[in-house]
Each structure stands twice: as C-alpha cells, then as structure tokens.
Amino acid sequence: MTVLARLRSCTLTTLYEKDESVLLGLLLICQAFYMYILFGPIEELVIPAANIGSHLIAFNLLTSAYTLLLVHSRLIWGEIVLILNWFNVTALYFRHLRLPFFVHIPVVAGPLAWSYVVLFTNGAAMINSSGTAATIVANVAVWSWMLYGLFFLAAFQDYGVGLATSFLTAALAVQQMAINIDVLQLIFSFTILGALLFSTCVVIVLRIFGKELNIIRYDDEAVTVGERCFLLDED
C-alpha cells in the first residue's frame, strides 16, 4: 500500500495531504518576515532573531528530512524525526518566551502547533489501522489538541499557538465532513475547534484591553531588551 493510500485509510490522517501542508507552506513563506528582521536595521529585533537561528535551521532540516522519509513511506523513521523536531521547537519556545510578534508567529508558535499535530497524523498512518480500537484511540487523541492549545493560551496568552491549532483542527473537521469516515471525530473536531477559537478570541480581547490572564508570571527586569514579550506593546 502506498503512503498516500495509508494516509487516506486512517481516520486521524484525513487532514494531512492538503491542510497540514498548507499551514507548513504558510509558515515557510512567513519566514521571509523573519529573514527581513534578521538582516534589518532594528537592533532590538535583530538580537532575538539571531538568538533563535540554530533552532530554526534545525526545524527546517528536520522537516525536510521528514518530507523525504514520508514520500518514501519510511513512516517509522519519519515519526522519530518528528519527535526530535517537536523537542527542538519546544525547547525553542521555553528558552525564548518573549520574542517580537513577527519572529514568534512563523518561527515559534506555528511550528510548535504543526510539529505536535503531525506526530498524531503520521503515527496514525504508521500504525495503518482503521479498526474499532484504532478509531477509539484516534477519537481520544484528538482531544489532546485542544488541551495543547488551551495550555499555551492560559499559561502564556499565546494566541499564535491557539490560532494555528484551531486551523489544523478545522482542517480535520472539514475533511471529516467531506468524506464521512467517522461521525464522532467530526463532532469532536468541531467541538474542539469552537473551544479553541473562543478561548483564542478571549485572549486577544483581553490583550487589547490590557488585561492579564497569565498563569505563569515573569520578572520583567530579568528579560533582556532582545526578548520582550511578543504580545506586549513596548513604550
């Protein structure tokens, strides 16, 4: 069975062929903003952009390696590469919590959401089962997408991760509606999408009015000028 056939046969991989690729493509295009900042004249932006360069290079190399493994149906090795990539982006996130907006979104928030979701879609294709047990596991696993997005929304007010996770969940919901593989996963997907979008909008509104929702607090004096919070306006 070809890799595309295996992707189509698994309930949790129905969004993979188009929508995850669309998000990844948008992230790569948005890296142009990062390159502009990196070589731009604003020193306050150049410093944090340069600090995360090694993580970005690792993300692009590992993503390229995964793509090659995917097209050659080496899904087990692909899953290992994806795990390494997720650890790389997670380390980037927590090492550089405060970055300019146009650095954070394409280089940190978007890749973080993508690298987490693709672990499940590739894993489902790797297991290659559409039986009852696999369907139950998929229906339970998809709820972790909501918990993942809500964690970053509640703890860091990171609506970038919230929007990216919402996009991927919407992709799953729309594709399930089109092919009618799993009614429960369709219902779950739209429920999760609604929860993520609502929470993301709440965070955005709170930020507009200068309200705080952070569970985790930071000492602003300990943060260098190059690592200002990406969601806060600086005087």
Beta strands, then each sheet from edge to edge (+ up, - down):
end
